Amino acid sequence: MTEFMIRFLVSNLYISIVILLLLFIKKMLKNTLSARSQYHVWFLVLALLSFPVAPLDLTGLGQLLPLFFRLHNDSLPGPENLTAKDGLFSAQNTQSPLYDLTLSVSQATPSRVGLILCVIWIIGIFFMICLFIRSLFHLYILKNASLPIQNKEFDMLYQNCLHELRIPAGPSVYGTAILRSPVITGLLRPCIYLPQPLLSDFRDIDMRYILLHELQHFKHKDSLINYWMNIISIIYWFNPIVRYGLKIMRIDREVACDAFVLSQLEETEYESYGNTLINYAEKVSFDSFFFRTGISGSMKQMRKRVLHIAAYQKPDLMKKVKSTVVFLMIFAVLLRICPILSTYAADDGRYRWNPSCENISVIDLSAYFNGYEGSFVLYDPANAQWHIYNMDAALARTAPDSTYKIYDALFALEAGIITPEHSYIAWNNEVYPFSAWNAGQTLRSAMSSSVNWYFQALDQQLGRPRLYACLQEISYGNERLTGGLSSYWLESTLKISPIEQVELLKKLYDNRFPFAPENIQAVKDSIFLTASENGQIYGKTGTGRVNGHNINGWFIGWIETAGQTYFFVANIKADNKADGSTAAQITFSILSDMGVYPSTIRY
């Protein structure tokens, strides 16, 4: 929930910018856009405002329908407690490529701040809902204090207005002593409420204008839109720009309604309609009345509407075409922004995978993950078979930590910053807590000892624009670089899921990237771990160390056996002691019991 709140606030920033931009565009093009188009543009904004809080992510429906693809449920025997293997897994063997060397990063805990903001937001929504309920009570009072209008002259006029607007069945009309201004309200069955003084001083011409106005609201479902606006105002109660935008939308709605009425009138009647507007459009007596739409409004609103009436001219064909073109252009721009604003689309914390196209075997490996949350993914390309433990975690994105160095090296090789033959970078004389880091490095040694400064130096030469282009080129996780060049892959903004890791390893192995074969081979050589009569292992560990605690451990790679290749990824999480070497121990225990690779590994 706290992550949702952070993303929701970021979405609010985008939304506020969009609304301000829209207001500027409307002002610049006020003579081009018709009154109705200016109002309809706000529908697009309402849609954008709905995206961040949409309850469903429709793009991920495939993941919600597991019954439509075949899942095998297998289980593997597993030890109750993992035992460390010899050689690489020894805690004292700090020179091993599986003993991941990493520095701790400081990280403020956003959960508390997010939780506080979330509580404040919910409290605000609660008070807004209380106002909404009070308004429902006022509506209840209004309905009970109103009576159907029993007047033949009025009925005839009303039927003529319905016929004029081509409305087959109009809303019920009631008279009331509660209101001082005509309104139309109601969700499924909206009704028109007319004040008693207006009925007592019955004038055909004034009543006709009022009925035409209210019926225009009925015809265009403005009461339904009003409910939508009210829900948005409740959710975004804290955003003054959203509230201001909704206020302008209400003004534009009344101006658009006036324009429709004027289009039904002769030019000589414009002045009379304006006078009726001024005489009868008093403020509604219930200030908190959520549901009203009608002829009433504030003095500022009335001034804008009267000026519009005074300057109104029936639009010709050319203006209609221009207005439509401009509206479609605005629609295209806002449509492009939609994915950015969607909290769930912007929630790139999950990989949107379509497992219905894959042969998947869901296996129970919980015994191997004793004390850890995590997942394991094994892909057998010969049989196009996925073996996955904990599908939910396998689709969840997390920081790649040092496993990202595989692709960072590839980017630097492609850019010519280093080459397969000349990859040495001199030590910058900064003293690090690991002796292996306090020396000049080649790509092989830097990868083996997971030397952060080496890859940070590569990134500095690559630069953010080129790095971002490279991440997009290979579709690396969420492709986010906003965390700074020295740390974006260290428990920061860049994130990737275990399944994505496997997919990228497959592409790297088969050289399905648009990169030079010699650079691909150089990266493969840099992550080579061991060879035996049983095959060869390539891999890279990664450890996320935050505030002195190892909270995220990776081991990714592939195994080449006689005529067969397997790609594997293991990820573990915990409050502490979740590191790359432990992930490697778990991996080799699983692979041994699955018969993929023997357990007696010695290096």
WOMO-V63252 format. One record per run of one state. SS is the DSSP state (2 for helix, 1 for strand, 0 for the rest). FROM is the first residue (numbers start at 0). LEN is the number of residues. If there is no record, write none. Layout:
ss:SS from:FROM len:LEN
ss:SS from:FROM len:LEN
This chain:
ss:0 from:0 len:1
ss:2 from:1 len:27
ss:0 from:28 len:6
ss:2 from:34 len:17
ss:0 from:51 len:6
ss:2 from:57 len:7
ss:0 from:64 len:1
ss:2 from:65 len:3
ss:0 from:68 len:2
ss:1 from:70 len:5
ss:0 from:75 len:11
ss:2 from:86 len:3
ss:0 from:89 len:15
ss:1 from:104 len:1
ss:0 from:105 len:4
ss:2 from:109 len:35
ss:0 from:144 len:1
ss:1 from:145 len:3
ss:0 from:148 len:3
ss:2 from:151 len:13
ss:0 from:164 len:8
ss:1 from:172 len:4
ss:0 from:176 len:6
ss:1 from:182 len:3
ss:0 from:185 len:5
ss:1 from:190 len:5
ss:2 from:195 len:5
ss:0 from:200 len:3
ss:2 from:203 len:16
ss:0 from:219 len:2
ss:2 from:221 len:14
ss:0 from:235 len:4
ss:2 from:239 len:25
ss:0 from:264 len:2
ss:2 from:266 len:14
ss:0 from:280 len:12
ss:1 from:292 len:2
ss:0 from:294 len:4
ss:2 from:298 len:13
ss:0 from:311 len:5
ss:2 from:316 len:25
ss:0 from:341 len:1
ss:2 from:342 len:4
ss:0 from:346 len:3
ss:1 from:349 len:1
ss:0 from:350 len:4
ss:2 from:354 len:3
ss:0 from:357 len:1
ss:1 from:358 len:6
ss:0 from:364 len:1
ss:2 from:365 len:4
ss:0 from:369 len:3
ss:1 from:372 len:8
ss:0 from:380 len:4
ss:1 from:384 len:5
ss:0 from:389 len:1
ss:2 from:390 len:5
ss:1 from:395 len:3
ss:0 from:398 len:2
ss:2 from:400 len:15
ss:0 from:415 len:9
ss:1 from:424 len:1
ss:0 from:425 len:9
ss:2 from:434 len:3
ss:0 from:437 len:3
ss:1 from:440 len:1
ss:0 from:441 len:1
ss:2 from:442 len:6
ss:0 from:448 len:3
ss:2 from:451 len:11
ss:0 from:462 len:1
ss:2 from:463 len:11
ss:0 from:474 len:21
ss:1 from:495 len:2
ss:2 from:497 len:13
ss:0 from:510 len:6
ss:2 from:516 len:10
ss:0 from:526 len:1
ss:1 from:527 len:5
ss:0 from:532 len:2
ss:1 from:534 len:12
ss:0 from:546 len:2
ss:1 from:548 len:13
ss:0 from:561 len:2
ss:1 from:563 len:10
ss:0 from:573 len:4
ss:1 from:577 len:1
ss:0 from:578 len:1
ss:2 from:579 len:14
ss:0 from:593 len:10
